[in-house]
Amino acid sequence: MPGEREEQGDEEMMRRALALAGEAAALGEVPVGAVVAREGRVLAEAHNRREADKSPAAHAEFLAIEAACSAIGDWRLEGCTLYVTLEPCPMCAGLIVNARLPRVVFGASDPKAGAAGTLVNILEDPRLNHRCRVTRGVMGAEAGALLTAFFQRLRKPG
């Protein structure tokens, strides 16, 4: 069944994104990882690099989308899926729409900046010229646990 195969592929790609999020945490970055794939093949992957790059735009999904566009030689990511461990923020959601990504899969919801249904829903807004199909909560507990542990370590005195 296509839905079943898609779910298995979603978990495989999300495991990859979670590994990237772990790399980000080890570098002192907020642990978010992203993978852009087409037909089960990874085109690009990235993790947050805001601290390393000293850039507010260096979000995992932003970097992965730019790398995927370079990899295929087009700004349109038709036929691709973005897998990201944390719900995209408004900046990344805008980029997702502009890159014409047909599908986004995310792990943990973001109550403070989620733009895929939690605070706002840029990705599925019928007023925009492009909408994405969104799959929420894939390995969300694991993604949330990574974020919680990271922020607990930051807040720990000493």
Secondary structure, 3 states (H helix, E strand, C coil): CHHHHHHHHHHHHHHHHHHHHHHHHHCCCCCCEEEEEECCEEEEEEECCHHHHCCCCCCHHHHHHHHHHHHHCCCCCCCEEEEEEECCCHHHHHHHHHCCCCEEEEEECCCCCCCECCCCECCCCCCCCCCCEEECCCCHHHHHHHHHHHHHHHHCCC
